[in-house]
Amino acid sequence: MSRQCLLLRMAVLSVALIAVAASAAHARGSCGSDPDTAHACRIAPRVTYAGKLTAEDEQDFYSFNVARRNTPVHVTVYDLERRRCLSNDSCGSVGVRLLDATGNEVANPGFVSQPGGLIGGSEPITLDYRVRRAGTYYLVIDGSLGGGSKVPYEFSLEFSGPARGPSIAGIRLGMTRSAVQRKIGRPQRVERSPDSVYAYYTEHLLIEYGPRVFVVSTGSPRDRLDSGIHVGSLVKSVRRAYPRVACEKRGRAYLLCALSVPGPRNGSGDVPKLNFIFGRNRVKEIDLSFGTIIG
C-alpha cells in the first residue's frame, strides 16, 4: 500500500472517530455518560457554572469532593431559556439529582426549573442534603427539551444549609408569630379571615400569617431589604441589586419587577417571590410572598 493511500485511510478513520465521539457527547451529555471522575466535569463551591441540554436523553454529570461527613450541600439550578418559548408552548425544563460515589441516588428534589409564571422568568430548583460521609459526589442535570433544540442552564454549589432568603424589616417568610413579635413587637391592628391573619404593624407594614408568615408587604422607605433596596429606590438600583429580576413595562414606565428568591417552599411547593411595584420608575411597594402580583 502506498504512503498516500495509507494517509488517506488514516484521515477517513479519524473523521469517522470524531463523528462518533461528537454523536456520543450530544446524546450522553457534555460532561460524560457515567458518574466517575474520568468523565464527569469537576466543580467547586461558590462558583456559577453554565451548561445546556441538547438531547432528550442527555445527562450531564458533575463531580465534587466533600471533606467532612455531615456537610450540608445546597445546589441551585436555573433554566435559562428565553421567554419567547412561552408564546408557542415550547419551553423545556431542567432537573437535578445527587448521587454518592457508588452511583446511588441520595437526593432528588422532585421539582424542575422552567420558564413561566414569574413574568417569563425562571423559577429555580434547589437541592439540599446533608451528606453522611466524606468523599466524591455527583450532580446529575437532565430534563426535557420541550419543543426546542436546547435548554441552557446555570447552577451553583454551596456547602451550607438552605438559604434563609431575604427579609423586609427583618421579617422572613416562614417565621412564626412569636418570632415576629420578638423582632418587631405587637401589631397596631389585626384583621382575620377563615384562613389568614392580617397584622398591620405600622400604617405601611402588613404581615399575613397562616400557621407561619406567608406575606410581608411594605410601602414605607423605612422597611429596607437586606440588599438595602427600599421604597423610593430607582429601577436601576433594583436591577443592579437583583440581576435576575424580570420586569413588565408599559412604554418606558416600569410596572412591576419580580424574581424567585432563596428560602423554604410553601406546602404547595411554590418558591418565594420578591415583587417590586413601581410608580414613576421608583419603588412604591415591596412584597415578599409565594406569588407574583401580576403577570
Residue pairs with C-beta under 8 A, 6 or more apart in sequence:
24 33
26 54
26 55
26 58
27 55
27 57
27 58
28 57
28 58
28 59
29 53
29 58
29 59
29 60
29 61
29 142
30 41
30 51
30 52
30 60
31 39
31 40
31 41
31 51
31 60
31 61
31 62
32 38
32 39
32 40
32 41
32 61
33 39
33 59
33 61
34 40
34 61
35 61
35 63
35 99
35 103
35 138
35 140
37 63
37 136
39 61
40 61
40 62
40 63
40 138
41 49
41 60
41 61
41 62
41 63
42 62
42 63
42 64
43 49
43 62
43 63
43 64
43 139
43 157
44 64
44 157
45 64
45 157
45 158
45 159
46 156
46 157
46 158
47 156
47 157
48 154
48 155
48 156
49 62
49 154
49 155
49 156
50 80
50 152
50 153
50 154
51 60
51 141
51 152
51 153
51 154
51 155
52 150
52 151
52 152
52 153
53 60
53 92
53 94
53 141
53 142
53 143
53 145
53 150
53 151
53 153
54 145
54 149
54 150
55 145
56 144
56 145
58 142
59 140
59 141
59 142
60 140
60 141
60 142
61 138
61 139
61 140
62 138
62 139
62 141
63 136
63 137
63 138
63 139
64 136
64 137
64 138
64 139
64 157
65 134
65 135
65 136
65 137
66 73
66 131
66 134
66 135
66 136
66 137
66 159
67 134
68 134
69 131
69 132
69 133
69 134
70 130
70 131
70 132
71 130
71 131
71 134
71 159
72 128
72 129
72 130
72 159
72 160
72 161
73 98
73 107
73 127
73 128
73 129
73 130
73 131
73 137
73 157
73 158
73 159
74 126
74 127
74 128
74 157
74 158
74 159
74 160
74 161
74 162
74 163
75 96
75 98
75 126
75 127
75 128
75 139
75 155
75 156
75 157
75 158
76 124
76 125
76 126
76 155
76 156
76 158
76 262
77 94
77 95
77 96
77 113
77 124
77 125
77 126
77 127
77 141
77 153
77 154
77 155
78 94
78 113
78 122
78 124
78 153
78 154
78 155
78 244
79 91
79 92
79 93
79 94
79 112
79 113
79 114
79 115
79 122
79 143
79 151
79 152
79 153
80 122
80 152
80 153
80 154
81 91
81 92
81 114
81 115
81 122
81 148
81 151
81 152
82 115
83 115
83 120
83 121
83 246
85 91
85 92
85 115
85 146
85 147
85 148
86 115
86 116
86 120
88 147
89 146
89 147
90 146
90 147
90 148
91 114
91 115
91 116
91 146
91 147
91 148
92 114
92 143
92 144
92 145
92 146
92 147
92 148
92 151
93 112
93 113
93 114
93 143
93 144
93 146
93 151
94 112
94 113
94 114
94 125
94 141
94 142
94 143
94 151
94 153
95 109
95 111
95 112
95 113
95 125
95 141
95 142
95 143
96 109
96 125
96 127
96 139
96 140
96 141
96 155
97 105
97 107
97 108
97 127
97 139
97 140
97 142
98 105
98 106
98 107
98 108
98 127
98 129
98 137
98 138
98 139
98 140
99 105
99 106
99 137
99 138
99 139
99 140
100 106
100 135
100 137
100 138
101 135
101 136
101 137
103 138
106 129
106 131
106 137
107 127
107 128
107 129
108 127
109 125
109 126
109 127
111 125
111 269
112 125
112 143
113 122
113 123
113 124
113 125
113 153
114 122
114 123
115 121
115 122
117 123
117 292
118 246
118 258
118 259
118 260
118 273
118 292
118 295
119 246
119 247
119 248
119 256
119 257
119 258
119 292
119 295
120 246
120 295
121 244
121 245
121 246
121 258
121 259
121 260
122 260
123 260
123 271
124 260
124 271
126 162
126 262
126 271
128 161
128 162
131 137
139 155
139 157
141 153
141 155
143 151
143 153
144 151
145 151
162 262
162 263
162 264
163 262
163 263
164 172
164 262
164 263
165 172
165 173
165 261
165 262
165 263
165 264
165 272
166 172
166 225
166 226
166 227
166 261
166 262
166 263
166 274
166 288
167 216
167 225
167 226
167 288
168 205
168 216
168 217
168 218
168 223
168 224
168 225
168 286
168 288
169 184
169 201
169 205
169 216
169 218
169 222
169 223
169 224
170 183
170 184
171 180
171 183
171 184
171 207
171 213
171 216
172 213
172 216
172 263
172 288
173 212
173 213
173 214
173 216
173 263
173 264
173 272
173 288
173 289
173 290
174 212
174 213
174 263
174 264
175 183
175 212
175 213
176 211
176 212
176 213
177 197
177 209
177 212
177 213
180 199
180 207
180 213
184 201
185 201
187 199
187 200
187 201
187 207
188 200
188 201
188 202
188 203
189 199
189 200
190 197
190 198
190 199
190 200
191 197
191 198
191 200
192 198
195 210
196 208
196 209
196 210
196 214
197 208
197 209
198 206
198 207
198 208
199 206
199 207
199 208
199 209
200 206
201 207
202 220
203 220
204 218
204 219
204 220
204 223
204 231
205 216
205 217
205 218
205 220
205 223
206 215
206 216
206 217
206 218
207 213
207 215
207 216
207 217
208 214
208 215
208 216
208 217
214 266
214 289
214 290
215 287
215 288
215 289
216 287
216 288
216 289
217 285
217 286
217 287
217 288
217 289
218 231
218 285
218 286
219 231
219 284
219 285
220 231
221 230
221 231
221 232
222 230
223 230
223 231
223 286
224 230
225 274
225 286
227 241
227 242
228 241
229 237
229 238
229 241
229 242
229 276
229 283
229 286
230 283
230 286
231 283
231 284
231 285
231 286
232 282
232 283
233 282
233 283
234 281
234 282
234 283
235 247
235 254
235 257
235 278
235 281
235 282
238 245
238 257
238 276
238 283
239 245
239 247
239 257
242 257
242 259
242 274
244 259
244 260
245 257
245 258
245 259
245 276
246 257
246 258
246 259
247 254
247 255
247 256
247 257
247 258
248 254
248 255
248 256
248 257
248 294
248 295
249 255
253 278
253 280
253 281
254 278
254 281
255 277
255 278
255 294
256 275
256 276
256 277
256 278
256 292
256 293
256 294
256 295
257 275
257 276
257 278
258 273
258 274
258 275
258 276
258 292
258 293
258 295
259 273
259 274
260 271
260 272
260 273
261 271
261 272
261 273
261 274
261 288
262 272
263 271
263 272
264 272
265 271
265 272
265 290
266 290
268 290
270 290
270 291
271 290
272 288
272 289
272 290
273 288
273 289
273 290
273 291
273 292
274 286
274 287
274 288
275 286
275 287
275 288
275 289
275 292
275 293
276 283
276 285
276 286
276 287
277 283
277 284
277 285
277 286
277 287
277 293
278 284
287 293
